[in-house]
Amino acid sequence: MKSISNKLASSLLVVGAWLGSAAHAVQDLPGGPAVNQLNLHPPVTKIAEEQHFLHWMMLVICTVIFIGVFAVMFYSIWKHRKSRGAQAANFHESVTVEVVWTIVPFIIVILMALPATKVLVAQKDTTNADLTVKVTGYQWKWGYDYISGEGEGLAYISTLDSSHRQMSDSGNVSQAPADYLLKVDNPLVVPVGKKVRVITTANDVIHAFMVPAFGIKQDAIPGFVRDTWFRAEKVGDYYGQCAELCGKEHAYMPIHVKVVSAQDYTQWVDAEKKKAAAKQDDPNKVWTLEALLPRGEKVYAANCAACHQANGKGAGPIKPLDGSALVKDEDHAKQIQIVLKGAANGAMPAWAQLSDTDLAAVVTYTKNAWSNKTGQLVQPAEIVAQRGK
């Protein structure tokens, strides 16, 4: 008996420890998903607030109709059952009943359609935007280009934080942070209280730009442009994900929108423009292998390692770069063209949006990493020469 009690106590301790660790690991993320979340995300835009109102209004109306119809039906079945001697009535159609059950549903539909139409029209009104950002979906990251407004000319790629990807690959998520698989290297930064127009498109397959707290979800389709808008009324960090199944890395394509004050946004724009100017390397500059390799390693980790892996071995249909005859080929143009234009019908995306120096650096890195060790050096001028071909 004592042995059974000890085993039971041990089991309870194990279960308690497991529950405690699970509760510690899973946390609410402000601006993102919450533990045991059942309702929509807390809204931070007027459109999202209207969506919440419509959601609950429709739910209440449908619930009232459901209860009313089934209450009458069950009451009629119970009240007029055969065992109580009820006799079926014999009557012809009633014009009054016909009119009532036609007019009443019509009125209900109109009452539901009017506010829904108002919100739908408002969702599509992208005019008079203070800021316009083009959002491009890639397999599997987002590109942000500031088209007009303060910050015009800025452009960058937003990728899942590499440490989160490594955590996912290892399977050890016991210490996963609240923003697990939602943290990115470069969030989309916008000012609070400003109307932001979002133009969506894609480079390869269909993606979807969705931020629940803003009440927006817009498909990003290759060869087409779609648009939506939002005006965040609260400073903070807000999260979303690609909402269209876009390939094997679909789960690793988060969206992080950072809403800041007008002053902080101006400071951010100034800092980013200085950073962008510093990155505008002279494509005619001649680099040494030692100077280019560290930069190439960073570019590879941010853009290539998700598919080709950090060790260059590839996976499944993704071809390995380690030992690749194409990578080791002394004719640099072959690899450069694939990097610039993509290959395999989009399975290998085009990376023409990267700078000439970044492309030269990453190609040089792959030619010298792992077991390749070719000693070959690709200069930015070679990238420039291949862009027009």
C-alpha positions as CSV (number, residue, x, y, z in Angstrom):
1,M,0.0,0.0,0.0
2,K,2.9,2.3,0.9
3,S,4.5,1.5,-2.5
4,I,1.3,2.4,-4.4
5,S,1.1,5.7,-2.5
6,N,4.7,6.6,-3.3
7,K,4.2,5.8,-7.0
8,L,1.0,7.9,-7.0
9,A,2.8,10.8,-5.3
10,S,5.7,10.5,-7.8
11,S,3.2,10.5,-10.7
12,L,1.5,13.6,-9.3
13,L,4.8,15.4,-9.0
14,V,5.7,14.6,-12.6
15,V,2.4,15.7,-13.9
16,G,2.6,18.9,-11.7
17,A,6.1,19.7,-13.0
18,W,5.0,19.1,-16.6
19,L,2.0,21.4,-16.2
20,G,4.1,24.0,-14.4
21,S,6.7,24.0,-17.2
22,A,4.0,24.1,-19.9
23,A,2.3,27.0,-18.2
24,H,5.6,28.8,-17.9
25,A,6.4,28.2,-21.6
26,V,3.1,29.4,-23.0
27,Q,2.4,33.1,-22.5
28,D,0.2,35.8,-23.9
29,L,1.9,38.0,-26.5
30,P,0.6,41.6,-26.4
31,G,-0.4,42.4,-30.0
32,G,-0.3,38.8,-30.9
33,P,-1.9,35.5,-29.8
34,A,-3.1,34.8,-26.3
35,V,-3.3,31.6,-24.3
36,N,-6.7,29.9,-24.7
37,Q,-7.9,32.7,-27.0
38,L,-11.4,32.3,-28.2
39,N,-12.4,35.9,-29.2
40,L,-10.9,38.0,-32.0
41,H,-7.7,40.0,-31.3
42,P,-8.2,43.2,-29.3
43,P,-8.7,45.9,-32.0
44,V,-6.4,48.8,-32.4
45,T,-8.0,50.3,-35.5
46,K,-11.6,51.6,-36.1
47,I,-12.1,49.0,-38.8
48,A,-11.1,46.2,-36.4
49,E,-13.6,47.6,-33.8
50,E,-16.4,47.6,-36.4
51,Q,-15.5,44.1,-37.3
52,H,-15.8,43.1,-33.6
53,F,-19.2,44.8,-33.5
54,L,-20.4,43.1,-36.6
55,H,-19.2,39.7,-35.4
56,W,-21.1,39.9,-32.1
57,M,-24.2,41.6,-33.6
58,M,-24.5,38.8,-36.2
59,L,-23.9,36.1,-33.6
60,V,-26.6,37.6,-31.3
61,I,-29.1,37.9,-34.1
62,C,-28.4,34.3,-35.4
63,T,-28.6,33.0,-31.8
64,V,-31.9,34.7,-31.1
65,I,-33.4,33.4,-34.4
66,F,-32.0,29.9,-33.6
67,I,-33.5,29.9,-30.1
68,G,-36.8,31.3,-31.4
69,V,-37.3,28.9,-34.2
70,F,-36.3,25.8,-32.3
71,A,-38.3,26.9,-29.2
72,V,-41.5,27.2,-31.3
73,M,-40.7,23.9,-33.1
74,F,-40.1,21.9,-29.9
75,Y,-43.1,23.5,-28.1
76,S,-45.3,22.6,-31.0
77,I,-44.0,19.0,-31.1
78,W,-44.6,18.7,-27.3
79,K,-47.9,20.6,-27.1
80,H,-49.6,18.9,-30.1
81,R,-48.3,15.4,-29.8
82,K,-50.5,12.5,-30.8
83,S,-50.5,11.0,-27.3
84,R,-52.4,14.0,-26.0
85,G,-55.1,13.5,-28.7
86,A,-54.0,16.4,-30.9
87,Q,-55.6,16.4,-34.3
88,A,-53.9,17.8,-37.4
89,A,-55.4,21.0,-38.6
90,N,-56.8,21.1,-42.2
91,F,-56.3,24.5,-43.7
92,H,-55.2,26.2,-46.9
93,E,-52.4,28.7,-47.3
94,S,-52.6,31.9,-45.3
95,V,-51.7,35.1,-47.1
96,T,-51.0,36.8,-43.8
97,V,-48.5,34.2,-42.8
98,E,-46.9,34.2,-46.3
99,V,-46.4,38.0,-46.1
100,V,-45.1,37.9,-42.6
101,W,-42.5,35.2,-43.1
102,T,-41.3,37.0,-46.3
103,I,-41.1,40.6,-44.9
104,V,-39.6,39.7,-41.5
105,P,-36.5,37.9,-42.8
106,F,-36.1,40.6,-45.5
107,I,-36.0,43.3,-42.7
108,I,-33.5,41.2,-40.7
109,V,-31.2,40.7,-43.7
110,I,-31.3,44.5,-44.4
111,L,-30.5,45.3,-40.8
112,M,-27.5,43.0,-41.0
113,A,-26.4,44.0,-44.5
114,L,-26.4,47.8,-44.0
115,P,-23.7,48.0,-41.3
116,A,-21.7,45.2,-42.9
117,T,-21.7,47.1,-46.3
118,K,-20.7,50.3,-44.6
119,V,-17.6,48.5,-43.0
120,L,-16.8,46.7,-46.3
121,V,-16.8,50.0,-48.2
122,A,-14.6,51.6,-45.6
123,Q,-12.1,48.7,-45.7
124,K,-11.6,49.3,-49.4
125,D,-11.2,53.1,-49.2
126,T,-7.4,53.5,-49.5
127,T,-7.5,57.1,-50.6
128,N,-5.8,60.0,-48.9
129,A,-3.1,57.8,-47.3
130,D,-0.4,59.4,-45.2
131,L,2.0,56.6,-46.0
132,T,2.1,53.9,-48.7
133,V,4.1,50.7,-48.3
134,K,4.4,48.0,-50.9
135,V,4.5,44.6,-49.3
136,T,6.0,41.8,-51.4
137,G,5.7,38.1,-50.4
138,Y,8.6,35.9,-50.9
139,Q,9.2,32.2,-50.1
140,W,9.5,32.8,-47.2
141,K,9.9,36.3,-46.0
142,W,8.4,39.8,-46.6
143,G,9.8,42.7,-48.5
144,Y,8.8,46.3,-47.5
145,D,9.2,49.2,-49.8
146,Y,8.1,52.7,-48.6
147,I,6.5,54.2,-51.8
148,S,5.3,57.5,-50.6
149,G,5.1,59.6,-47.4
150,E,7.7,60.0,-44.8
151,G,10.3,57.4,-45.3
152,E,9.8,57.2,-49.1
153,G,12.6,55.3,-50.7
154,L,13.3,53.0,-47.8
155,A,13.3,49.2,-48.6
156,Y,14.3,46.1,-46.8
157,I,13.6,42.4,-46.3
158,S,11.9,41.1,-43.1
159,T,12.9,37.5,-42.1
160,L,12.2,35.2,-39.2
161,D,14.8,35.6,-36.4
162,S,17.4,33.0,-37.0
163,S,17.5,31.9,-33.4
164,H,13.8,31.0,-33.5
165,R,14.4,28.9,-36.6
166,Q,17.2,27.1,-35.0
167,M,15.0,26.5,-31.9
168,S,12.3,25.0,-34.1
169,D,14.7,22.8,-36.1
170,S,16.2,21.4,-32.9
171,G,12.8,20.6,-31.4
172,N,13.8,22.1,-28.1
173,V,11.1,24.7,-27.4
174,S,10.9,24.4,-23.6
175,Q,12.4,27.9,-23.2
176,A,10.5,29.4,-26.2
177,P,9.8,33.1,-25.7
178,A,6.3,34.6,-26.0
179,D,7.0,35.8,-29.5
180,Y,8.2,32.3,-30.6
181,L,8.2,32.1,-34.5
182,L,6.9,35.7,-34.6
183,K,10.2,37.6,-34.0
184,V,11.8,39.1,-37.2
185,D,15.0,40.9,-37.9
186,N,13.4,44.0,-39.5
187,P,9.8,44.8,-38.5
188,L,7.5,47.1,-40.5
189,V,7.6,50.4,-38.7
190,V,4.7,52.9,-39.1
191,P,3.6,56.0,-37.2
192,V,0.6,56.0,-34.9
193,G,-2.5,57.7,-36.0
194,K,-1.5,57.8,-39.7
195,K,-3.4,56.2,-42.5
196,V,-1.1,53.5,-44.0
197,R,-1.9,52.1,-47.4
198,V,-0.6,48.6,-48.0
199,I,0.0,47.5,-51.6
200,T,0.4,43.7,-51.8
201,T,2.1,41.6,-54.4
202,A,4.2,38.5,-54.5
203,N,7.4,37.3,-56.1
204,D,6.7,33.6,-56.5
205,V,3.4,32.1,-55.2
206,I,0.3,33.5,-53.5
207,H,0.8,34.8,-50.0
208,A,-1.5,36.8,-47.7
209,F,-0.7,39.7,-45.5
210,M,-2.7,39.5,-42.3
211,V,-2.5,41.4,-39.0
212,P,-5.6,40.5,-36.9
213,A,-5.3,43.5,-34.5
214,F,-5.6,45.8,-37.5
215,G,-8.5,43.9,-39.0
216,I,-6.6,43.4,-42.3
217,K,-6.0,40.4,-44.5
218,Q,-5.1,40.9,-48.2
219,D,-3.8,38.3,-50.7
220,A,-0.4,38.9,-52.3
221,I,-0.6,37.5,-55.8
222,P,2.3,37.3,-58.3
223,G,1.8,39.7,-61.2
224,F,-1.1,41.5,-59.5
225,V,-1.4,44.3,-57.0
226,R,-4.0,44.5,-54.2
227,D,-4.3,47.1,-51.5
228,T,-5.7,47.6,-48.1
229,W,-5.1,50.1,-45.3
230,F,-5.0,50.6,-41.5
231,R,-4.7,53.4,-39.0
232,A,-3.3,52.2,-35.7
233,E,-4.5,54.2,-32.8
234,K,-2.2,52.7,-30.2
235,V,1.6,52.5,-30.0
236,G,2.9,49.0,-29.7
237,D,4.0,45.8,-31.4
238,Y,1.5,43.8,-33.5
239,Y,1.9,40.5,-35.1
240,G,0.5,38.4,-37.9
241,Q,1.4,35.7,-40.3
242,C,1.1,34.7,-43.9
243,A,-2.4,33.4,-44.2
244,E,-2.1,31.6,-47.4
245,L,-0.5,28.1,-47.6
246,C,2.6,29.1,-49.7
247,G,5.0,26.1,-49.3
248,K,7.0,24.1,-46.8
249,E,8.2,27.2,-44.9
250,H,4.8,28.7,-44.6
251,A,4.9,28.5,-40.8
252,Y,8.1,30.6,-40.8
253,M,6.8,33.7,-42.5
254,P,5.7,36.0,-39.6
255,I,4.6,39.7,-39.8
256,H,5.7,42.2,-37.1
257,V,4.4,45.7,-37.3
258,K,5.9,48.2,-34.9
259,V,3.7,51.2,-34.3
260,V,5.6,54.2,-32.9
261,S,5.0,57.8,-32.1
262,A,5.4,60.4,-34.8
263,Q,8.7,61.7,-33.3
264,D,10.1,58.2,-32.9
265,Y,9.1,57.4,-36.5
266,T,10.9,60.5,-37.8
267,Q,14.0,59.4,-35.9
268,W,13.7,55.9,-37.2
269,V,13.4,57.1,-40.8
270,D,16.5,59.3,-40.4
271,A,18.5,56.4,-38.9
272,E,17.4,54.0,-41.7
273,K,18.3,56.5,-44.4
274,K,21.8,56.9,-43.0
275,K,22.1,53.1,-42.7
276,A,20.9,52.7,-46.3
277,A,23.3,55.3,-47.5
278,A,26.1,53.5,-45.7
279,K,25.1,50.3,-47.5
280,Q,25.3,51.9,-50.9
281,D,28.7,50.5,-51.6
282,D,30.4,51.5,-54.8
283,P,29.9,48.5,-57.2
284,N,33.3,49.3,-58.7
285,K,35.1,48.8,-55.4
286,V,37.5,45.9,-55.4
287,W,37.1,43.6,-52.4
288,T,39.4,41.2,-50.8
289,L,38.3,37.6,-50.0
290,E,38.8,38.2,-46.3
291,A,36.6,41.3,-46.3
292,L,33.8,39.8,-48.3
293,L,33.4,36.4,-46.6
294,P,32.0,37.7,-43.3
295,R,29.4,39.8,-45.1
296,G,28.5,36.9,-47.3
297,E,28.0,34.7,-44.3
298,K,25.5,37.2,-42.8
299,V,23.6,37.5,-46.1
300,Y,23.5,33.7,-46.4
301,A,22.2,33.2,-42.9
302,A,19.4,35.8,-43.4
303,N,18.2,34.7,-46.9
304,C,19.5,31.3,-47.9
305,A,20.0,29.1,-44.9
306,A,16.2,28.5,-44.4
307,C,16.2,26.3,-47.6
308,H,19.8,25.3,-48.2
309,Q,20.6,24.9,-44.4
310,A,23.4,26.4,-42.5
311,N,25.7,23.5,-43.5
312,G,24.9,23.9,-47.2
313,K,23.5,20.3,-47.5
314,G,20.1,21.2,-48.7
315,A,17.0,19.1,-47.9
316,G,14.6,17.1,-50.1
317,P,14.3,18.8,-53.5
318,I,16.5,21.7,-52.3
319,K,19.9,21.1,-53.9
320,P,23.0,21.1,-51.7
321,L,25.5,23.9,-52.2
322,D,28.3,22.1,-50.4
323,G,30.2,20.2,-53.2
324,S,27.9,21.6,-55.9
325,A,29.6,21.6,-59.3
326,L,27.7,24.8,-60.2
327,V,28.9,26.6,-57.2
328,K,32.5,25.4,-57.7
329,D,32.5,26.3,-61.4
330,E,35.0,29.0,-62.3
331,D,32.4,30.5,-64.7
332,H,30.7,32.8,-62.1
333,A,28.0,33.9,-64.5
334,K,26.1,30.6,-64.1
335,Q,25.6,30.9,-60.4
336,I,25.0,34.7,-60.6
337,Q,22.2,34.3,-63.1
338,I,20.4,31.8,-60.9
339,V,20.8,34.1,-57.8
340,L,19.5,37.0,-59.8
341,K,16.6,35.3,-61.7
342,G,15.8,32.3,-59.7
343,A,15.3,28.7,-61.0
344,A,13.1,25.6,-60.9
345,N,9.9,27.6,-61.7
346,G,10.2,29.7,-58.6
347,A,11.4,27.0,-56.2
348,M,14.6,29.0,-56.1
349,P,13.5,32.6,-55.7
350,A,15.2,35.5,-57.4
351,W,17.3,37.7,-55.2
352,A,17.8,40.7,-57.5
353,Q,16.4,43.0,-54.8
354,L,19.7,42.5,-52.8
355,S,22.5,45.0,-53.4
356,D,25.3,44.1,-55.8
357,T,27.8,43.9,-53.0
358,D,25.5,41.6,-50.9
359,L,25.0,39.3,-53.9
360,A,28.7,39.2,-54.6
361,A,29.4,38.5,-51.0
362,V,26.9,35.6,-50.7
363,V,28.1,34.0,-54.0
364,T,31.7,34.3,-52.8
365,Y,30.7,32.8,-49.4
366,T,29.1,29.7,-51.0
367,K,32.2,29.2,-53.2
368,N,34.4,29.1,-50.1
369,A,32.3,27.7,-47.3
370,W,32.1,24.1,-46.1
371,S,34.2,21.8,-48.3
372,N,34.1,24.0,-51.3
373,K,37.2,26.1,-50.5
374,T,37.7,27.2,-54.1
375,G,39.4,30.5,-53.3
376,Q,37.3,32.2,-55.9
377,L,36.2,35.8,-55.4
378,V,33.2,37.4,-57.0
379,Q,33.3,41.2,-57.3
380,P,30.2,43.5,-57.2
381,A,31.1,44.6,-60.7
382,E,30.4,41.1,-62.0
383,I,26.9,41.3,-60.5
384,V,26.3,44.6,-62.3
385,A,27.4,43.1,-65.6
386,Q,25.1,40.1,-65.2
387,R,22.0,42.1,-64.2
388,G,21.2,43.3,-67.7
389,K,21.6,39.8,-69.3
